[in-house]
Amino acid sequence: MNQPAISFPKTTEKHPQNRVVSTDYKVSRNFFESDLMLKHFLQKFLSSQAWEYMFGKWQKLGKQAACDMDLLSQLADKNPPELVKRNFFGETINEIRFHPAYHMLMQIAIDSEMFKVKWQPDLRQKFQTELHKLGFTSFFIFGMSEGGIPCPLCMTDGVARLIDKFAKDEDKQRLLPHIFTTQLEDLYTGAMFLTEKAGGSDVGANLVSATHWKDDYYLLNGEKWFCSNANAEIIFALARTNPEIKGTKGLSIFLVEKQKPDGSPNTMEIVRLKDKLGVRSMASAECIFTDTVGKLIGKEGEGFKIMTEMINLSRLYNAVGSLSEMRRALIEVYQFLKYRISFGVPAIQHALIRTKLTELASIYTANFYLTWHAIHTLDRADNGSQEDIEILRLLTPMLKKTAAEAGVYVIRECMELMGGIGYIEDGIMPKLLRDTLVLPIWEGAGNIMVLDMLRALVKSEGLPLMFQFVQKQLTDYEFIAKELQNLQEIARQLPQLDKETTEATAKPFFERLTLLYQLALMKFYQDSESNTWIEPALQYFTEKLQTLMPSVQKPRSAKEVEQMFAWKID
């Protein structure tokens, strides 16, 4: 006997007020078009030719990031790469297979020309003073909707930099076209095989050996413990040519490709893929070299010095990735709270929420200008500015530590502001948090960045230049003079202290210096348009610097808070 179909009433029709967000809920349909802060910076510092060339590509990418990429990103995240050790006949193949969404995301990335504009010879020459700003803009927009693939993208630009600076012409001509291609089937991605079990952050403890074979080629033997983008066609690996030479001075760098010079497969065993907390869409692996052929780049013993070029660029990518995911989290929570009715009014109207959003928007603004100033500085450094080279030596580890830590904090706070729905995997927030948690670790954890800043203090002129800049930009704030005097006195003492005292003193010293430098940068980049979002951030941080005890505070209005986000909902 047939049973009648059960009909459930539509709750929203019977109880129209029973909704998570109000009926007029709107979201951005284009992450580039909506971002007033980003567009303002680019229009101010890009040539009209560069803006005209990239504008349409950023418009397209902005729409894809807002409308298409979330679904692809979720698919690639929930269907991570798989390692196929052997084929049907028992032959070892060590093949890494990806979900189709991964390849679709990679095509979106290279269509944005983040590589082509930097490495295609004609474009590179035409835009040589602004290449990093152009490439990083595409990377930033892409990163708002995908946090795993940015690692392979970062590595690919990094290997291009090493090839361009240190490889022979024959290798440049052979490999670089595979990096600036916009055809996915022709793309060669890159990787940096650095970490080993015994070494970790102590790269000088690495054990992988390299024995001369013929010409510039060596045979590599040993295990690399954390190999991100393990499926890369271009790998740069550190190995020790002379076991008697200890530390990083004994390391050389080798170009490892999938084929040997005669075209036969190169040997590299993939032991297993890492089961990571986040960035699950891309493959990180444990790999063993067994007489793996590698081509020496540079001279023996120069490996770590050469690899530093890629590491420093990767640290900048790390910061931009954190910034883009921070931006996405802030936009998600802003759009949600604007249309979420709580206790009879939009949630953004509540004082505690406005106070928290003021803090988070201020943190983002400070990190935005720190990050884009570093990108701008790298463009100048690559065009011969010695002062910018000196600044970058200190600014790069400072930025990496600061932006990565800020990203984790801001995204976690945004998740809380959304309440329970922010914790649900259907939305973007959990993935943002999982993907961002790796950033304080990758490319050198926070303590390593502190040690690197200490080395920069001794080996570069970056610190005096920063002090001069801060002093010049913040003359309107009387209390800053005392802050600077205190920091300068500590800086004078640091090289004379014992090792343990120096390290214990360095972290709070550099964190304070970073905040002052961020304030100085916001002041430097402030104009009649950016004042809308910069001035409230300046006020937030200067009040925080001067406040030792709680005081009576008046929150900013909802309109002021919204202006701080510098975001236009289409």
C-alpha positions in Angstrom: 0.0 0.0 0.0 1.4 3.4 -1.0 2.0 5.9 1.8 1.3 9.6 1.2 4.4 11.7 0.9 5.3 13.6 4.0 5.3 17.4 3.6 7.4 19.6 5.8 6.4 23.3 6.1 9.0 25.8 5.0 10.1 27.5 8.2 11.1 30.7 6.5 7.6 31.1 5.0 5.8 30.4 8.3 8.3 32.3 10.5 10.1 34.8 8.2 12.0 36.1 11.3 13.7 32.8 11.9 16.8 33.4 9.8 20.6 33.4 10.5 21.0 36.6 8.5 18.5 39.2 7.3 16.8 39.0 3.9 18.9 41.9 2.5 22.1 40.0 3.2 24.8 40.9 0.6 28.3 39.7 -0.1 31.1 40.9 -2.4 31.0 39.4 -5.8 34.6 40.5 -6.7 37.4 40.5 -4.1 39.6 42.8 -6.1 36.9 45.4 -6.9 35.7 45.5 -3.3 39.1 46.0 -1.7 39.5 49.8 -1.4 42.7 49.6 0.6 44.5 47.3 -1.9 43.4 49.3 -4.9 44.4 52.6 -3.3 47.9 51.3 -2.7 48.3 49.9 -6.2 47.0 53.0 -7.9 49.4 55.1 -6.0 52.6 53.0 -6.6 52.1 51.3 -9.9 52.8 52.8 -13.3 49.7 53.5 -15.5 51.0 50.9 -18.0 51.3 48.2 -15.3 47.8 49.0 -13.9 46.3 48.9 -17.4 48.0 45.6 -18.2 47.0 43.7 -15.0 43.6 45.4 -14.3 41.5 43.0 -16.3 43.4 40.0 -15.0 42.8 41.1 -11.4 39.1 41.8 -12.1 38.7 38.3 -13.4 40.7 36.7 -10.5 38.7 38.8 -8.0 35.4 37.5 -9.4 36.7 33.9 -9.4 38.0 34.2 -5.8 34.6 35.5 -4.7 32.3 33.2 -6.7 34.1 30.0 -7.8 37.2 29.2 -5.8 35.6 28.4 -2.4 33.9 25.3 -3.8 37.1 24.2 -5.6 39.2 24.8 -2.5 36.8 22.8 -0.3 36.9 19.9 -2.7 40.7 19.9 -2.9 40.9 20.2 0.9 38.5 17.3 1.6 40.1 15.2 -1.2 43.8 15.6 -0.5 46.5 14.1 -2.8 47.2 10.4 -2.7 50.5 8.6 -3.1 50.5 5.7 -5.5 53.6 3.7 -4.7 53.2 1.0 -7.4 51.3 0.3 -10.5 49.3 -2.8 -11.4 52.4 -4.8 -12.3 54.2 -4.0 -9.1 56.5 -1.5 -10.6 57.5 1.4 -8.3 56.1 4.7 -9.7 55.9 7.0 -6.6 53.1 9.0 -8.3 51.1 11.7 -6.4 47.6 12.1 -7.7 45.3 15.1 -7.1 41.6 15.8 -7.2 40.6 17.6 -10.4 39.8 20.7 -8.3 43.5 21.1 -7.5 44.3 21.4 -11.2 41.5 23.8 -11.8 42.8 26.0 -9.0 46.3 25.9 -10.4 45.0 27.0 -13.8 43.2 29.9 -12.2 46.5 30.9 -10.5 48.6 30.9 -13.7 45.8 32.6 -15.7 46.3 35.5 -13.3 49.8 35.8 -14.7 51.4 36.0 -11.3 54.4 34.2 -12.9 54.2 35.4 -16.5 54.4 39.1 -15.6 57.5 38.5 -13.6 59.4 36.0 -15.8 58.3 36.4 -19.4 61.3 38.4 -20.8 59.4 41.2 -22.6 57.0 41.8 -19.6 59.9 41.6 -17.1 61.8 44.3 -18.9 58.7 46.5 -19.3 57.7 46.3 -15.7 61.1 45.7 -14.1 60.7 48.3 -11.3 57.3 46.9 -10.1 57.4 43.1 -10.7 56.9 42.0 -7.2 53.9 44.3 -6.6 52.3 42.9 -9.7 52.9 39.2 -8.9 52.1 39.5 -5.3 48.8 41.2 -6.0 47.6 38.2 -8.0 48.9 35.9 -5.2 47.1 38.0 -2.5 43.7 37.8 -4.3 44.1 34.1 -5.0 45.0 33.5 -1.3 41.8 34.9 -0.1 40.0 31.7 -1.2 42.7 29.0 -1.2 45.4 28.5 1.4 47.2 25.2 0.3 48.2 25.9 -3.3 49.9 29.2 -2.4 52.8 27.0 -1.1 53.5 25.5 -4.5 53.0 28.9 -6.1 55.5 30.4 -3.6 58.0 27.7 -4.3 57.7 28.1 -8.1 58.5 31.8 -8.0 61.4 30.9 -5.6 63.0 28.4 -7.9 62.6 30.9 -10.8 64.6 33.4 -8.7 67.4 30.9 -8.0 67.5 29.8 -11.7 67.6 33.4 -12.9 70.4 34.4 -10.4 72.6 31.4 -10.2 71.9 28.8 -13.0 73.7 28.6 -16.3 72.1 30.1 -19.4 71.2 26.7 -20.9 69.2 26.0 -17.7 67.5 29.4 -17.7 66.5 29.0 -21.4 65.2 25.5 -20.8 63.4 25.9 -17.5 62.0 29.5 -17.2 59.5 29.2 -20.1 57.9 26.4 -18.1 57.4 28.8 -15.2 55.9 31.7 -17.1 53.6 29.6 -19.2 49.9 29.9 -18.9 49.3 26.3 -20.1 48.9 24.0 -17.1 50.2 21.0 -19.0 53.5 22.9 -19.6 53.9 24.3 -16.1 56.9 23.2 -14.0 56.3 23.9 -10.3 59.1 24.3 -7.8 60.2 23.0 -4.4 62.8 23.5 -1.7 64.0 20.3 0.0 65.7 21.7 3.1 64.5 20.0 6.3 65.9 16.8 7.7 65.2 14.8 10.8 68.4 15.6 12.6 68.4 19.2 11.5 65.0 20.8 11.5 65.5 24.6 12.1 69.2 23.8 12.6 70.1 23.5 8.9 73.7 23.1 9.7 73.0 19.7 11.1 71.8 18.3 7.8 73.2 14.9 6.7 72.2 14.3 3.1 75.5 13.7 1.1 76.5 14.6 -2.4 79.2 12.7 -4.3 80.7 14.0 -7.5 79.6 12.0 -10.5 80.5 13.8 -13.7 80.7 17.4 -15.0 78.4 19.5 -12.7 76.4 16.5 -11.6 76.5 14.8 -8.2 74.8 11.8 -6.7 72.6 12.7 -3.7 72.0 10.2 -0.9 69.9 10.6 2.3 66.5 11.6 3.6 64.6 14.9 3.4 62.0 15.0 6.2 59.5 17.7 5.1 59.3 18.2 1.4 56.4 20.5 0.4 55.1 20.3 -3.2 56.8 17.0 -3.4 55.5 16.5 -7.0 57.5 19.5 -8.3 59.4 19.3 -11.5 62.1 21.6 -10.3 63.6 20.9 -6.9 66.5 22.7 -5.1 68.0 20.6 -2.4 70.9 21.1 0.0 73.5 18.4 0.5 76.9 18.0 2.0 79.8 17.4 -0.4 82.4 17.1 2.3 81.4 15.6 5.7 84.5 17.1 7.3 83.1 20.6 6.9 80.5 21.1 9.5 77.6 23.5 9.7 76.0 25.4 6.9 79.5 26.1 5.4 79.6 22.5 4.3 76.3 22.6 2.3 76.0 23.0 -1.4 72.8 23.4 -3.5 71.7 21.1 -6.3 69.0 21.3 -9.0 67.1 18.0 -9.0 64.7 17.2 -11.8 62.4 14.3 -12.6 64.7 13.1 -15.4 68.4 12.5 -15.5 70.5 14.3 -18.2 70.0 11.2 -20.5 66.2 11.5 -20.1 65.7 8.4 -17.9 63.7 8.8 -14.7 65.6 10.2 -11.7 65.5 8.2 -8.5 63.6 9.6 -5.5 61.5 7.5 -3.2 58.4 9.1 -1.7 58.1 7.3 1.7 54.7 8.8 2.6 52.7 12.0 2.4 52.3 14.1 5.5 48.9 14.1 7.2 48.7 17.8 8.0 46.3 19.8 10.1 45.8 22.3 7.3 47.0 23.2 3.7 45.8 19.7 2.8 45.2 20.4 -0.8 48.9 20.2 -1.6 51.4 17.4 -1.1 54.1 17.4 1.6 56.2 14.3 1.8 59.1 12.4 3.3 61.6 11.6 0.5 64.7 9.5 0.2 67.5 10.2 -2.3 69.3 7.1 -3.5 72.0 8.1 -6.0 69.6 10.8 -7.1 71.3 13.0 -9.8 71.5 16.7 -8.9 73.3 19.5 -10.7 75.5 21.8 -8.6 74.4 25.4 -8.7 77.1 27.9 -7.8 80.2 26.6 -6.0 80.6 23.9 -3.4 79.9 25.3 0.1 77.7 28.2 -1.2 74.5 26.3 -0.9 73.0 27.9 2.1 73.9 31.4 1.0 72.2 30.7 -2.4 69.2 29.1 -0.7 68.7 32.2 1.5 67.5 34.0 -1.6 64.6 31.6 -2.0 64.0 31.5 1.8 63.7 35.2 2.1 61.3 35.4 -0.8 59.3 32.5 0.7 59.1 34.5 4.0 57.6 37.4 2.1 55.1 35.0 0.5 54.3 33.6 3.9 53.4 37.1 5.1 51.3 37.9 2.1 49.5 34.5 2.5 48.7 35.4 6.1 47.5 38.9 5.1 45.2 37.5 2.4 43.6 34.9 4.8 43.3 37.6 7.5 41.6 39.8 4.9 39.1 37.0 4.0 38.3 36.3 7.6 37.6 40.0 8.4 35.4 40.3 5.3 33.5 37.2 6.3 32.8 38.4 9.8 32.1 42.0 8.6 29.5 40.8 6.1 28.0 38.4 8.6 27.7 40.9 11.5 26.3 43.6 9.2 23.3 41.3 8.4 23.0 39.2 11.6 20.2 40.5 13.9 21.1 40.0 17.5 19.0 41.3 20.4 16.9 43.2 18.0 19.6 45.1 16.0 22.3 44.2 13.5 25.2 42.6 15.5 27.6 45.2 14.3 25.7 47.8 16.3 26.8 46.3 19.6 29.5 48.2 21.4 31.6 45.1 22.4 31.5 43.9 18.8 32.5 47.3 17.4 35.4 47.5 19.9 36.7 44.1 18.8 36.3 44.9 15.2 38.2 48.2 15.7 41.1 46.1 17.2 41.1 43.5 14.4 40.8 46.1 11.6 43.7 48.1 13.2 45.9 44.9 13.3 45.1 44.2 9.7 45.8 47.8 8.5 49.2 47.8 10.4 50.1 44.5 8.8 48.9 45.5 5.4 51.3 48.4 5.2 54.2 46.5 6.7 53.7 43.8 4.1 53.2 45.9 1.1 56.0 48.2 2.1 58.3 45.1 2.2 57.1 44.2 -1.3 57.7 47.8 -2.5 61.2 47.7 -0.8 62.0 44.4 -2.6 61.2 45.9 -5.9 63.6 48.8 -5.2 66.3 46.4 -3.8 66.1 44.3 -6.9 66.7 47.4 -9.0 69.9 48.3 -7.1 68.9 50.4 -4.1 71.5 49.6 -1.4 69.5 51.2 1.3 66.6 49.0 0.6 68.8 45.9 0.6 69.9 46.9 4.1 66.4 47.5 5.3 65.2 44.1 3.9 67.7 42.2 5.9 65.9 43.2 9.1 62.4 43.8 7.7 62.0 40.3 6.1 62.2 38.3 9.4 60.4 41.0 11.3 57.5 40.9 8.8 57.3 37.1 8.6 57.1 36.7 12.4 54.6 39.6 12.9 52.2 38.8 10.0 52.0 35.1 10.7 51.2 35.5 14.3 48.7 38.3 13.6 46.9 36.0 11.1 46.3 33.3 13.6 45.0 35.7 16.2 42.7 37.7 13.8 41.2 34.6 12.2 40.5 33.0 15.6 38.8 36.1 16.9 36.7 36.4 13.7 35.6 32.8 14.2 34.4 33.6 17.7 32.6 36.7 16.6 30.5 34.6 14.2 29.6 32.3 17.0 28.8 28.6 16.4 28.3 29.0 12.7 31.9 30.2 12.4 33.0 26.8 13.6 31.1 24.8 11.0 33.1 23.2 8.1 30.5 24.2 5.6 31.9 27.7 5.8 35.3 29.1 5.1 36.4 30.0 8.6 37.6 26.6 9.9 39.7 26.1 6.8 41.2 29.6 7.1 42.2 28.9 10.6 43.7 25.4 9.8 45.6 26.8 6.8 46.9 29.8 8.7 48.2 27.9 11.7 51.2 26.6 9.7 52.4 30.1 8.8 54.2 30.9 12.1 56.1 27.6 11.6 57.0 27.4 7.9 60.0 29.3 6.6 61.4 29.6 10.2 59.4 29.7 13.4 59.1 32.9 15.5 62.2 32.2 17.6 64.2 31.6 14.4 63.0 35.0 13.2 64.2 36.7 16.4 67.7 35.1 15.9 67.7 36.3 12.3 66.8 39.8 13.4 69.7 39.7 15.9 72.1 38.7 13.0 70.7 41.6 10.9 71.4 44.0 13.8 75.1 43.1 13.5 75.4 42.5 9.8 73.3 45.3 8.2 72.5 48.9 8.6 68.8 48.1 8.8 68.3 49.0 12.4 69.7 52.6 12.2 67.7 53.2 9.1 64.5 52.0 10.8 65.2 54.2 13.8 65.7 57.2 11.5 62.4 56.5 9.7 60.4 56.1 12.8 61.8 59.3 14.3 61.0 61.2 11.1 57.5 59.9 10.7 56.3 60.1 14.3 57.5 63.5 15.4 53.9 64.5 16.2 53.8 61.9 19.1 55.9 63.2 22.0 55.9 59.9 23.9 57.5 58.1 20.9 60.8 60.0 21.6 61.2 58.3 24.9 60.2 54.9 23.4 62.9 55.3 20.7 65.5 56.4 23.2 64.9 53.3 25.2 65.1 51.0 22.2 68.2 52.7 20.9 69.9 52.1 24.3 68.9 48.4 24.3 70.2 48.1 20.8 73.5 49.6 21.8 73.8 47.0 24.7 72.6 43.9 22.8 76.0 43.0 21.1 77.8 43.3 24.4 75.5 41.0 26.4 76.0 37.3 27.0 74.2 35.0 24.6 71.3 34.0 26.9 70.6 37.6 28.0 70.7 38.8 24.4 68.2 36.2 23.3 65.8 36.8 26.2 66.0 40.6 25.6 65.6 40.4 21.8 62.1 39.2 21.5 60.3 42.0 23.4 62.7 44.5 21.9 62.0 43.5 18.3 58.2 43.3 18.9 58.2 46.8 20.3 60.3 48.0 17.4 57.9 46.3 14.9 54.9 48.2 16.4 56.7 51.5 16.2 57.7 50.8 12.6 54.2 49.9 11.7 53.0 53.1 13.1 55.6 55.0 11.2 54.6 53.2 7.9 50.9 54.0 8.4 51.8 57.7 9.0 54.0 57.6 5.8 51.2 56.1 3.7 48.4 58.2 5.1 46.7 60.6 2.7 43.3 62.1 2.2 41.8 58.9 1.0 43.6 56.3 3.2 43.1 58.5 6.2 39.6 56.9 6.6 41.1 53.6 7.6 44.6 54.6 8.8 43.8 57.3 11.3 41.6 55.1 13.5 44.3 52.4 13.5 46.9 55.0 14.5 44.7 56.1 17.3 44.1 52.5 18.4 47.8 51.7 18.7 49.0 55.0 20.1 46.4 54.7 22.9 47.4 51.1 23.5 51.0 52.1 23.8 50.3 54.8 26.3 47.7 53.0 28.4 48.9 51.2 31.5 45.6 50.8 33.3 42.0 50.5 32.2 40.2 53.7 31.5 36.8 54.9 30.3 36.5 54.4 26.6 33.9 55.4 24.0 33.5 52.9 21.1 33.6 53.9 17.5 30.3 54.1 15.7 29.2 51.4 13.3 29.9 53.7 10.4 33.4 54.4 11.5 34.1 50.7 12.0 32.8 49.9 8.6 35.0 52.6 7.1 38.0 51.0 8.7 37.4 47.8 6.7 37.9 49.7 3.5 35.6 47.2 1.7 32.8 47.9 -0.7 30.1 45.2 -0.9 28.9 45.2 -4.5 
